[in-house]
Structures are given as C-alpha cells and as structure tokens.
Amino acid sequence: MIVTSGAVAFGKQRLRHEILLSQSVRQALHSGQNQLKEMSVPVLEARACAAAGQSGLMALYETMFTQYSTCTAQILVTNLDFHDEQKRRNLNSTLHELLRMNIVPIINTNDAVVPPPVPNSDLQGGNVGTA
C-alpha cells in the first residue's frame, strides 16, 4: 500500500492554469485586442485545490501502475476514520481485501473535507490536515 500526499498541490496547479486561461479569454473578448494586461491569480483555498487535484493524483498513480499490469484503489481518510471503532474496522477490512486481491491501495487524507491546515505546522511537527 502507498500513503500519499499531493492532491492540494496538483489541484493548485490545475486551478491556477484554468483561472489564467479563463482570464485571458475574458480579457481578450472584453478588450477586443490580443494584448493582455498582467493577470493575477487569486489565493486558492486548500480544500478546493484538493478536490480539483485528487483525480489528477490518482490518474498519475493509475498510469504508473498500469504499466506493470497492477490495479490500484483509492482510499480517502480523515482522523475520524481512525478514532471511530466501526470506521476503523471497515477501513481495515477494505485494506485486507484489496491486498488479498493484489490491488495496491493508495491512501490519502480526504483534504477536501478536513479543516484547513495551520500554516507551517508541518514544519513544526504538527498534524496538517487532520480533523
């Protein structure tokens, strides 16, 4: 199994590209010219970035493992999934079944639903993206 991260970064890159593309089209249509002014991208919220980036992150893993004829499965978790006994049993059962079938579980925090991270808490040994 793989425990991964990166959905927020994937999504941030994707959303910034989409916003810049959208702005450039709007500005070109509005100004009637091909010359564009300096464009700025708004600050993007981490949970929205995670939601936009999770599919891209999984597509990357899927592409990589498909080259080796290996199937993957996505598991998104929050702290509550580990603290609630029934959820923990369900998660454990799912992981065991996937591994039994030789499917690689790709585990990631469900960043789209957890509270936003505290800036730089990961650098201080804190828990980032926990519920």
N, C-alpha and C positions, 0 to 999 in steps of 0.2 A: 504494500500500500504506500501511497505517497501523500504526505501532508504538504500542502502548497499554500502559496500566497500570490498575490499579483493581480487580482481582479480589479482593485481600485486603480492601479497604475495602468492596466490595459484599458479600462474604461475612460480614464482621464485623457489618454492619448486619443482614443476614438472620439470622444465628445468634443475635444478641442478641434480636431480635424473637421468634424461636422459643423461646428459653430463657425469656424473660419470660412468654410465653403459656403455656408448659408449667408454669412455676412457679405462675402464678396459678390455673390449673385444679387442680393438685395441692393447693395451699393451700386453695382453696375446697372441694374434696371432703373434705380432711382435717379442716378446722375446722368444716365444716357451716354456715359463715356466709358472707356476702357481703363482709365486711370483711377486707381483705388487709393483712398486715404489709408493711413496707418490704422490697422484694426487691432482691437484688444479683445482678449477672451476673458469673460467674467470668471470669478473664482467658482470652482465647481465643488459641489457638496460630495463628500466621500461615499455616502450610501448610494447616490445616484450613479456615481462613477462605477461602483462595484456592480450595480445592477446592469449597467451597459457593458461592463468588461468581462463578466463571468462567462458568457457564451464564447467569447474570443479565447479566453484562457483554456476552456475545455476543448475548443476546436484545435488548439495547438497540441494539447496532450493527445487528443484523439488521432491527429495526423501523425504524431511521433510514434505512438504505439501501434497504429495500423501498419506501419512499415515492417513491424515484427509479428504481424498477424495476432496481435494481442488486443483484447477488448478492455475498455475502461468503463468505469461508472462514477458518477458524480455524487458526493455526499457533502451537503452543506450543514454545518452545525453551529450552535451557539452554546454558551456556558450552560444554559438551562437544560440542554440535551445531556449534559454530564451530571447535573445535580438532581434531576428527576429520575427516580429509580426505574420507572416504566420506560421512559425515553432512552435511558442508558441500556436497558435490556434489549430494546428494539434496535438500537444502533449496533450493539454487539452482535445480535443475531444477523442483521443485514451484512455486516462486515464478514462474519464467518461464512455466510452463504456465498457471497461474492468470491471470497478467496477459495472456497471449495470448488467453484466453477472456473477457477483460474482467470478471474476478471480482476483487473487492478483497480482498487478503489482510490479515487482522487478526492482527498478530504480537504475542505477549505472552510474557513469561518463564513457564515452567512452574513457578510458585511452589509448587505442591503437592508437588514432588519435590526442590527445591533446598534447601540448608542454610538455616536461619533467618537473616534479616538481622541484622547487627550494629546495635544501636540507634544512631540518629543518624549512621550512616556516610554516608548520602546527603547530609547537611548538610556533611560534611567532604570531599566529592568522592570518597568510596569507592564501591565497587561493591556495591550492595544486591541480594540475591537471586541471587548468582552461585554457580556450582558450582566 
